[in-house]
Amino acid sequence: MLFLGEFFALLTAISWSCGSFSFAEAAQRIGSIQLNVNRIILASVFLIITILVFNFDYSISGYQLKFLVVSGIIGIVIGDTFLFSAYKKIGARLSMLLMSAAPIISTILAFIFLNESVSLTAIIGMTITISGIVLVAINSDNSPNAKYKITKVGIMLGLLASAGQAIGLIFAKEAFNSGELNEFVATFVRIFSSVLFILPITIAIKKYKNPIKLYIKDTKAFLFTIIGTVFGPFLGITLSLLAIKYTKIGIASTIMATVPVIMLPMSKYLHKEKFNWKIILGTFLAVGGIAIIFLR
């Protein structure tokens, strides 16, 4: 089917956008740490069922396992906890826009640790993306009636989340570079190892509450968590793999990076956010810079 991969990539971007809004609402209700633990437990269950139902090859080497575990701890435990904290401070839209910096950080880290070259075109793309992010940040609505306020702490949390994702991807890429590995299995290892790492710690420091009691008291929080998990780490990942399967990685990655653009009308409808032309221009610049990086 013509443009099948591009279609799956667009569905991925829409899925991640929906998941981001759901997680932002859940984070407001139960907190970023509680949400992160709950959603990776749910995602682990969804993934293991998928692996067993479709009988995927789950063979993995010790070397790959080591890198995927580290990838999960840095990208999911640390990075996503920062991301959900950013959701609470500055909202899903701006948080996801700041995540646009992840390809930039990944490119720089790949240059340092994996000896991957960085072209002049890529540097231009990075500059455009950073310019777009800055343009949005300095022109966002900070009025008393705004649902979210733009703060330095929120911006820093978003950038730390972006760095966590970028570093996590570097370790995951090394696992894939070392041999054959099923994507669903790799995702399960990253997520489940994160559960094994973060759950005992959060229980020990009394940052994790009984999710059953918590969700009985707040059923909307449970609904938002389920929706976010399905659209985010489960359905989003599945669609992204299909996109990469049927089209070039650069094209798929560029379309999937349109999340901040897709979230503009969603934010206007759901949160009644007001956008001026500078915010819209900045968002398109950020996505356009990513396109240049991926399609160079």
VENSULDA-V707352 format. One record per helix or strand. SS is the DSSP state (2 for helix, 1 for strand). FROM is the first residue (numbers start at 1). LEN is the number of residues. If there is no record, write none. Layout:
# VENSULDA-V707352
SS&FROM&LEN  SS&FROM&LEN
This chain:
# VENSULDA-V707352
2&4&27  2&32&22  2&62&52  2&120&20  2&152&26  2&183&22  2&211&7  2&219&28  2&249&8  2&259&12  2&277&18
